[in-house]
Amino acid sequence: MKETESLAKSIFGELGTISLENLSQIQNRNFGTQKYEQWIVAVQKKCAVLHLPDKDKESRICTALFLYTSHLRKFNDALLINEHARTKDALDYLKDFFSNVRSAGFDEIEQDLTRRFEEKLQELESISMDPSNENPKLKDLCFILQEEYHLNPETRTILFVKTRALVDALKKWIEENSILSFLKPDILTGRGKTSQNIGMTLPAQKCVLDAFRASGDKKILIATSVADEGIDIAQCNLVILYEYVGNVIKMIQTRGRGRAKGSKCFLLTSNDDVIEKEKINIYKEKMMNDSILSLQAWDETVFKKKIHQIQIHEKFIRDSQGKAEPALDKKNKKLLCRKCKAFACHTADIRVIEECHYTVVGDAFKERFMTKAHPRPKSVGIFEKKAKVFCARQNCSHDWGIHVKYKTFEIPIIKIESFVVEDIATGEQRLYAKWRDFHFEKLPFDPAEMSK
């Protein structure tokens, strides 16, 4: 990881005035921490919008920085998994990542980074198989689960963790643990997509919850924050927060997932900051309960009058601030590949389907992307997913979206997070996470235009 960061720093030597260190204000970052994740995400965004007079140089530098920062994020993810699960799980995570790297663009930089990883692979395999490297937190988790299921074999558990990668790692650990495999774990994660995982659809989430409620076969549900609130499982009597802490509201919500009589909640952590934060949450909860008791002693008429005054005051503040509609930018702009900065299309060529899906019209765009068969082709809503769409530039293959059948048309559906938006007049570049944040003139899809 240190080698990869040094390689990224060396790229900035060509830029002179900019360095890797001054791209983000986040300081005191260490490998394998959330702070490092925040830092590298901020750096990656800044690198994506570097604007240079020499466009070939811009493409080369931005591609290199995209690759180095992407690898640094994955290494950091693996260190976080290693801290909270097994070294084997962290190594498997990296193996999957490098397998995906080989099947994509796989340019000289990726070949070099893959070679560096493979040179250390045997040593990492040996470390992962060494019993002395067993994570002590997993021993504690195993002990809690053994004790609780010994006391009550009908125990139903929700195990909360922070990331999807950790969900997968702990599921594998339980399944491969001869003492705990009888728990037959299931998982519940959010709908959003990450770089290495697709989210669970609402029907998939419902299916998991229904199975957990109805069947005694699945005794533990490993979940991210998606299960914090709004999920009612009457049989759940054990909640375990595995390095999982938030504000006082989150604490009350997660603890409240244990609905059954005599429910228990454990916080399992080796982090002093997490323990301190939970103590503060407990103190805040006490303050809240004391305040509720105090309010309940108020005269009802006085209480209603006070609430009405607060509501009027809050409405006045909202009305005075207003919320101006963002100005519509009618200037034509370029969409560039976020990885290699290759030109993709103009905003004038983009059309909107049913107000939320974006395609590009014109034959020119067809020359700028390539397709590969979709790994999970299926019909979703108005579309039939056929293929994945990637940047056609040699050794790039950045994921741009999907190719679908819509009515009688075969069209690409692109995602804005895969692109950099460049102002044609000024050269200024911007990133957008969602189409709704990009206020350009959006023209509706017209079938007649496609038949011309």
C-alpha positions, 0 to 999 in steps of 0.5 A: 500500500505504501508502494502504491501511494508512492507511485501516486505521489510520483505522478504529481512530480509532473504537475509541479504546483500540485501534490498528493498531500495538498489535495485534501485537508484531512490530516493524521490519516493512517492506513486501514482507517475510516479517515484514510477512506475519506482522504482517498475519496476526496483525493480521487475526486480532485484528481478526476477534474484535473484540467491541463492544456495538453489533453494527452497528458491530462488523459495519461495523468488522470488515468494513472491517478484513477488507478492508483487511488482505486487500488489504495481504496481497495487496500484500505478496505482489505485492512479494515476487513482484516481488523474486524474479521479474518486475514483470509477474508481480507485476502479473498477480497483483494483476490476478487478485486484483482480478478476483476482488474484482469478482466477489464482494461488491464493496462501497464499500470494495472499489470504492474500493480497486479504483479506487485500483489502477486509477488506478495501473495504467497507470503500473504497466504501463509499469514492468513493460514497461521492460527496465531493470527486469529482475530481476538474479536472473533473469539469474543463474538463466538463466545457470545453466540455460543453462550446465548444459544446454549441458554436459549436454542431458539435465540434469533440474532441480528448482527449489525456491522458497518460495511457490506464487505464485513457482512460477507466476511462474517457470513463466510466465517460463521459458515466455515466455523464448525461451532457456529455453522448451525446458525445458517446466517443470512444477510441484509444490505442496502440497495445502493451499488458499490464498486465491487458489490451490487445492492439488494433489491427491495424484493430481495430484502423482503424475501430475506426478512420473511424467511428470517421471521417465518423459519427457525432455520436461519438463526442469525441475520447479518445486516448493515444500517438498512436494518436500523429502523422500520424493521419489525421482527418479533422473534428477535431477542439478541442484537449484537453491534459489531464495531457499530456505533452512531449517534444516540438515535441510532443506538436506540433504534438498533437496540430496539430491533430486539423485540422479544421479551428479555432481549439483550444487546451487546456492543463488541469493540476493541476501540476506545473511541467507540466505547467512549462514544457509546457512553456519551450516547447512554448519557444523552439517552438518560437526558432525553428520558429525564426531559420526557418525564419533565414534559409529561408533568407540564399542563397540557394547555401550556404544552400545546401553546408552547409547541404551537409557538415553536412551529410558527417560529420554525415556519417563519425561518423556513419561509424567510430562507426560501429555496430558490430553484437552481438555474438551468444551464442551457450551455452545451457541455462535454461528458468525458470518461471519468477514468481516461478523459476520453470524449463520450458525448455532448449534453445536447445528445442526451435524452431522458426516459421517464424522467429518470433514465438517460440515454445518448442519441446519434451514431457517433456515440456508438463508436465510443463505447463497447459492450459485454454480455451482462452477467445477470441479464433480466427484465427490470421495470421498463427495460430488458438488461442485455449488456454492460457498456464500457469506454471503448478507448484501448486499455480503459474499459471504464464502466459507463452503464448498461445496454437495454431493450426499451420497447423496440429500441436497443439503447445505452443507459449511462450513469453520470458518476462514470463521467466528468462534465466539462464546460466547453468555453472555460474547460472547467470540470465537475463531478456529479453523483446523481443526475438530479444534481446536474441542472442541464437542459434535459430533453425527453426521449422521442421514438420518432428521433430514433427512426430518422 
